[in-house]
Amino acid sequence: SGLIRTVGRTIFNARELALTGWTIVRSSLLGFVVGVLPGAGATIASAMAYSVEKRLNDKDG
């Protein structure tokens, strides 16, 4: 029936990759560092990465 919608594309184009490239690199490095710490898992790493990016990209308004 009409409940399922199709998704256009699922990969990044070059413009989107250029806009999000540094975010991906920063988050990956932070996730790696936090991931190797004993007792810290993916949840803590993703929360920290989100917090860092939110702080870096916080804009007034």
N, C-alpha and C positions, 0 to 999 in steps of 0.2 A: 504494500500500500504506500501511501505518501509519507511514511515516517522516516524513511532512510533517504538522506541527501548525499549526493556525490561530492567529493572533495576535489577541487581543481588540481593543484599540484602539491607535492609534498616535500620538495627540496628547495634549498635557497638559490636565488639567482645571484649574480655577481654584486649587484647593488646592495642587497640585503646582507650578504657576507661581508662587504666592506663596512657597512654600518655597525655590524655586530661582532666583527672580528676580534677587537680588543677585549670585549666582554667575554667572549668564548675563551680566549687565552687566559685572562685573569681568573675566571671561574674554574677553569681546568687546573691551573697551577694551585690555586687555593684548595680545591678539592683533593688534589694529590697530597699536599702537605698535611692537611687535616686528616686525610684517610690513612696515612701511615702512623699517626699517633695512636697508641693503644687506648682503647675505650671510646674513641671517636669514630662515628660511622658516617654513612652517606647523609643521614638526616641533619647532623650537625654541620657537615661540610656544605650542604645545599643552603641551609639557613644562613651560614656565614657569607657565602657567595652572594646570596640575595641581599643581605644587609650591606655588604661592601658596594655592590652595584647601585643600590638605592641611594646610598650616601653620595656616591660619585656623580650620579645623574639627577640628583635632587634639584629641581628648578622651582623658582618662586611662581606661584599662580597655579 
